[in-house]
């Protein structure tokens, strides 16, 4: 059951092992959340009832981490626990973290941790089995974050934006997350809508422009200030402004729109930047991630 965050609400943090759940709780604690890691699912209902009455929880939001460390009965116990929350009238929001298989394999290799789902076939087989276990919970999620290519700074910004939405308990609040990306590095798997902008003029083939990014005004003018660019912006703006109220009506508090070009450096960045300005101008909350553009001054380790 996907509930709007209204009043005292429980944030359930879950997802794949190695996707960043521990880092997520540390970020939320900085925001003032009371966080509990690795709570057994069978205790979820009792814990949720308790936080409604605990004096020190009344003025702060609460988050709990639940994952397959709960054991073989995970899916069955989860269904029972969430049903009990709904019967008790306790609002909950689910944040699901995931990452690409090769990223998860690398993270486990670097930390030398054992995967919590043990099966024959090695690490990759364990990850795929965990995906099966978690699929039903992923389908229930209010928010899904793919942490594969996020820096810690980008991940922190994304988690803080979601945490703020929940803690502010804004019933009609919607965050529109914009991502620019390059098709050569893959489509963001957490995107609700993907717009291919490879039909726009490509600055890469201009020697004096190829080393700039779409954040530079010269690149933005090159990509947008032409007949095709202007017509696209006009039509896609109309589509977005039409769709956003419909998404809100369906109870969505966040949508992710991804703009893609070949390398994720020029066209997609320029378009994503422009649409953030358009959305803000029309009174919509937005957040922008240029996934495949690295700022030399802000390079940091990945999640």
C-alpha positions as CSV (number, residue, x, y, z in Angstrom):
1,X,0.0,0.0,0.0
2,X,1.5,3.3,-1.0
3,X,0.4,6.0,1.4
4,X,0.9,9.7,1.1
5,X,3.2,11.0,3.8
6,X,0.8,12.7,6.2
7,X,1.2,13.1,9.9
8,X,3.5,10.8,11.8
9,X,4.8,8.4,9.1
10,X,7.3,5.5,9.2
11,X,9.9,5.4,6.5
12,X,10.9,1.8,5.5
13,X,14.3,1.7,4.0
14,X,15.0,-1.5,2.0
15,X,16.5,-2.8,-1.2
16,X,19.4,-4.9,-2.3
17,X,22.4,-5.7,-0.2
18,X,25.3,-3.4,-1.0
19,X,23.0,-0.7,-2.5
20,X,23.7,1.8,0.2
21,X,21.1,1.3,3.0
22,X,23.6,1.9,5.8
23,X,24.8,5.1,4.2
24,X,21.2,6.1,3.7
25,X,20.4,5.8,7.5
26,X,23.4,7.9,8.4
27,X,22.3,10.7,6.0
28,X,18.7,10.6,7.5
29,X,20.1,10.7,11.0
30,X,21.8,14.0,10.0
31,X,18.3,15.2,9.0
32,X,17.0,14.4,12.4
33,X,15.5,10.9,11.8
34,X,15.4,8.3,14.5
35,X,16.7,5.2,12.6
36,X,16.8,1.5,13.4
37,X,18.8,-0.9,11.3
38,X,18.0,-4.5,10.6
39,X,14.7,-4.7,12.5
40,X,13.2,-8.2,12.3
41,X,10.1,-8.0,10.1
42,X,8.0,-9.8,12.8
43,X,8.6,-6.8,15.1
44,X,7.7,-4.1,12.5
45,X,4.1,-3.7,13.6
46,X,4.9,-3.5,17.3
47,X,7.7,-1.0,16.6
48,X,5.5,1.2,14.5
49,X,2.8,1.2,17.2
50,X,5.4,2.1,19.8
51,X,6.8,5.1,17.9
52,X,3.4,6.6,17.7
53,X,3.4,6.8,21.5
54,X,7.1,7.3,22.4
55,X,7.5,10.9,23.5
56,X,10.9,11.4,21.8
57,X,9.5,10.2,18.5
58,X,6.6,12.6,18.4
59,X,8.7,15.5,17.1
60,X,11.0,13.6,14.7
61,X,10.4,11.3,11.8
62,X,11.4,7.6,12.0
63,X,13.1,5.2,9.6
64,X,13.7,1.5,9.8
65,X,15.9,-0.7,7.7
66,X,14.4,-4.1,6.6
67,X,16.0,-6.5,4.2
68,X,16.6,-10.2,3.5
69,X,18.8,-10.5,6.6
70,X,15.4,-11.3,8.1
71,X,15.6,-14.9,6.9
72,X,14.0,-17.3,4.5
73,X,10.5,-16.2,5.5
74,X,11.1,-12.7,4.3
75,X,8.4,-12.4,1.7
76,X,5.7,-14.1,3.8
77,X,6.5,-12.2,6.9
78,X,6.7,-8.9,5.0
79,X,3.1,-9.3,3.6
80,X,1.8,-10.0,7.1
81,X,3.7,-7.1,8.6
82,X,2.6,-4.5,6.0
83,X,-1.0,-5.7,6.2
84,X,-0.9,-5.2,10.0
85,X,0.4,-1.7,9.6
86,X,-2.5,-0.9,7.3
87,X,-5.0,-2.4,9.8
88,X,-3.5,-0.3,12.6
89,X,-3.8,2.8,10.4
90,X,-0.1,3.5,10.5
91,X,1.2,5.4,7.5
92,X,4.3,4.1,5.9
93,X,6.6,5.1,3.0
94,X,8.9,2.7,1.3
95,X,12.3,3.7,-0.1
96,X,13.9,1.0,-2.2
97,X,17.7,1.1,-3.0
98,X,19.2,-0.9,-5.8
99,X,22.2,-1.0,-8.1
100,X,23.4,-2.8,-11.2
101,X,24.7,-6.3,-10.8
102,X,28.3,-5.5,-11.8
103,X,28.4,-2.6,-9.3
104,X,27.1,-4.8,-6.4
105,X,29.7,-7.5,-7.3
106,X,32.4,-4.9,-7.1
107,X,31.2,-3.5,-3.8
108,X,31.2,-6.9,-2.2
109,X,34.6,-7.7,-3.6
110,X,36.0,-4.5,-2.3
111,X,34.6,-4.9,1.2
112,X,35.1,-8.7,1.3
113,X,31.7,-9.1,2.9
114,X,29.7,-12.2,2.5
115,X,26.4,-11.8,0.7
116,X,23.4,-12.4,3.1
117,X,21.7,-14.6,0.5
118,X,23.8,-17.8,0.2
119,X,23.3,-20.0,-2.8
120,X,25.2,-22.1,-5.2
121,X,26.6,-20.2,-8.2
122,X,28.6,-17.5,-6.5
123,X,28.1,-13.9,-5.8
124,X,26.1,-13.1,-9.0
125,X,23.7,-15.9,-8.4
126,X,23.1,-14.7,-4.8
127,X,22.4,-11.2,-6.0
128,X,19.9,-12.4,-8.6
129,X,18.2,-14.6,-6.0
130,X,17.9,-11.6,-3.7
131,X,16.3,-9.6,-6.5
132,X,13.6,-12.2,-6.7
133,X,13.0,-12.1,-3.0
134,X,12.7,-8.3,-3.1
135,X,10.6,-7.9,-6.2
136,X,7.3,-7.7,-4.4
137,X,8.6,-5.0,-2.0
138,X,10.1,-3.1,-5.0
139,X,6.7,-3.0,-6.6
140,X,5.3,-1.4,-3.4
141,X,8.0,1.2,-3.1
142,X,7.1,4.9,-3.1
143,X,10.7,5.8,-4.1
144,X,13.3,3.8,-6.0
145,X,17.0,5.0,-6.2
146,X,19.6,3.3,-8.4
147,X,22.9,4.1,-6.6
148,X,25.1,2.6,-9.3
149,X,26.7,5.8,-10.6
150,X,26.0,8.2,-7.8
151,X,28.8,9.9,-5.9
152,X,28.3,10.2,-2.2
153,X,27.4,13.8,-2.6
154,X,24.8,13.1,-5.2
155,X,23.4,10.2,-3.1
156,X,23.2,12.4,-0.1
157,X,21.3,15.1,-2.0
158,X,18.8,12.6,-3.3
159,X,18.2,11.0,0.1
160,X,17.9,14.4,1.8
161,X,15.3,15.5,-0.7
162,X,13.2,12.5,-0.1
163,X,13.7,12.7,3.7
164,X,12.6,16.3,3.7
165,X,9.5,15.5,1.7
166,X,8.5,12.9,4.3
167,X,9.4,14.9,7.4
168,X,7.6,18.0,6.2
169,X,4.5,15.8,5.6
170,X,3.3,17.8,2.6
171,X,0.3,16.0,1.3
172,X,0.4,17.6,-2.2
173,X,4.2,17.9,-2.5
174,X,5.9,16.5,-5.5
175,X,9.6,16.4,-6.3
176,X,10.6,16.1,-10.0
177,X,14.0,14.6,-10.3
178,X,15.8,15.3,-13.6
179,X,18.7,13.2,-14.8
180,X,20.9,13.8,-17.8
181,X,22.7,10.7,-19.1
182,X,24.6,9.1,-21.9
183,X,23.3,6.1,-23.7
184,X,26.8,4.6,-23.9
185,X,26.7,4.3,-20.1
186,X,23.1,2.9,-20.0
187,X,19.7,4.2,-19.2
188,X,19.0,5.1,-15.5
189,X,16.8,2.2,-14.3
190,X,14.9,4.4,-11.8
191,X,13.5,6.7,-14.5
192,X,9.8,7.0,-14.9
193,X,10.1,8.8,-18.2
194,X,13.0,8.7,-20.7
195,X,13.5,11.4,-23.4
196,X,16.0,10.7,-26.1
197,X,17.4,14.0,-27.3
198,X,19.9,12.7,-29.8
199,X,18.0,14.3,-32.6
200,X,19.2,17.8,-31.5
201,X,22.4,19.4,-32.9
202,X,25.5,17.8,-31.4
203,X,28.3,20.2,-30.2
204,X,30.7,17.3,-30.1
205,X,31.5,17.7,-33.7
206,X,32.5,21.4,-33.3
207,X,36.2,21.6,-32.3
208,X,35.7,24.7,-30.2
209,X,32.7,23.3,-28.4
210,X,33.4,19.6,-27.8
211,X,35.4,20.1,-24.6
212,X,32.6,22.2,-23.0
213,X,29.6,20.7,-21.2
214,X,25.9,21.4,-21.5
215,X,26.1,23.6,-18.4
216,X,28.0,26.2,-20.5
217,X,25.7,28.9,-22.0
218,X,27.4,28.5,-25.5
219,X,26.4,24.8,-25.6
220,X,22.9,25.6,-24.4
221,X,22.4,28.1,-27.2
222,X,23.9,25.7,-29.8
223,X,21.5,22.8,-28.7
224,X,18.3,24.8,-28.2
225,X,18.4,28.0,-30.3
226,X,17.3,26.4,-33.6
227,X,14.0,25.5,-35.1
228,X,14.1,21.9,-34.0
229,X,15.3,22.7,-30.5
230,X,12.7,25.5,-29.9
231,X,9.8,23.3,-31.2
232,X,10.8,20.4,-29.0
233,X,11.1,22.5,-25.9
234,X,7.6,24.0,-26.5
235,X,5.9,20.6,-27.1
236,X,7.7,18.7,-24.3
237,X,6.9,21.6,-21.9
238,X,3.2,21.3,-22.7
239,X,3.3,17.6,-22.2
240,X,5.0,17.8,-18.8
241,X,2.8,20.5,-17.5
242,X,-0.2,18.4,-18.6
243,X,1.1,15.2,-17.0
244,X,2.4,16.5,-13.6
245,X,-1.0,17.2,-12.1
246,X,-2.2,13.8,-13.3
247,X,0.7,12.1,-11.5
248,X,-0.1,14.1,-8.4
249,X,-3.7,13.1,-8.6
250,X,-2.6,9.4,-8.6
251,X,-0.7,10.0,-5.3
252,X,2.8,10.1,-6.7
253,X,5.1,12.3,-4.6
254,X,8.1,12.0,-7.0
255,X,8.8,11.3,-10.7
256,X,12.1,10.9,-12.4
257,X,12.6,12.2,-15.9
258,X,15.8,11.2,-17.7
259,X,17.2,13.0,-20.8
260,X,19.7,11.0,-22.8
261,X,22.2,11.8,-25.6
262,X,25.1,9.8,-26.8
263,X,27.8,10.6,-24.2
264,X,25.7,12.5,-21.6
265,X,27.9,15.6,-21.7
266,X,26.3,18.1,-24.1
267,X,22.7,17.8,-25.3
268,X,21.1,15.9,-22.5
269,X,22.8,18.2,-19.9
270,X,21.6,21.4,-21.7
271,X,18.1,20.1,-22.0
272,X,17.9,18.9,-18.4
273,X,19.2,22.3,-17.2
274,X,16.6,24.1,-19.2
275,X,13.7,22.0,-18.0
276,X,14.7,22.5,-14.4
277,X,14.3,26.2,-15.0
278,X,11.0,25.7,-16.8
279,X,9.6,23.6,-13.9
280,X,10.8,26.0,-11.2
281,X,9.3,28.9,-13.1
282,X,5.9,27.0,-13.1
283,X,6.1,26.4,-9.4
284,X,7.3,22.8,-9.4
285,X,10.0,21.5,-7.1
286,X,12.9,19.9,-9.0
287,X,16.3,18.4,-8.5
288,X,18.9,17.9,-11.2
289,X,21.6,15.2,-11.5
290,X,24.0,15.3,-14.5
291,X,25.0,11.7,-14.1
292,X,27.7,11.4,-16.7
293,X,29.4,14.8,-16.2
294,X,32.1,14.9,-13.5
295,X,33.1,18.2,-12.1
296,X,36.9,18.0,-11.6
297,X,36.6,19.9,-8.3
298,X,34.0,17.5,-6.9
299,X,35.2,14.0,-7.8
300,X,34.6,11.7,-4.9
301,X,34.1,8.0,-4.2
302,X,31.0,6.3,-5.4
303,X,28.3,5.0,-3.1
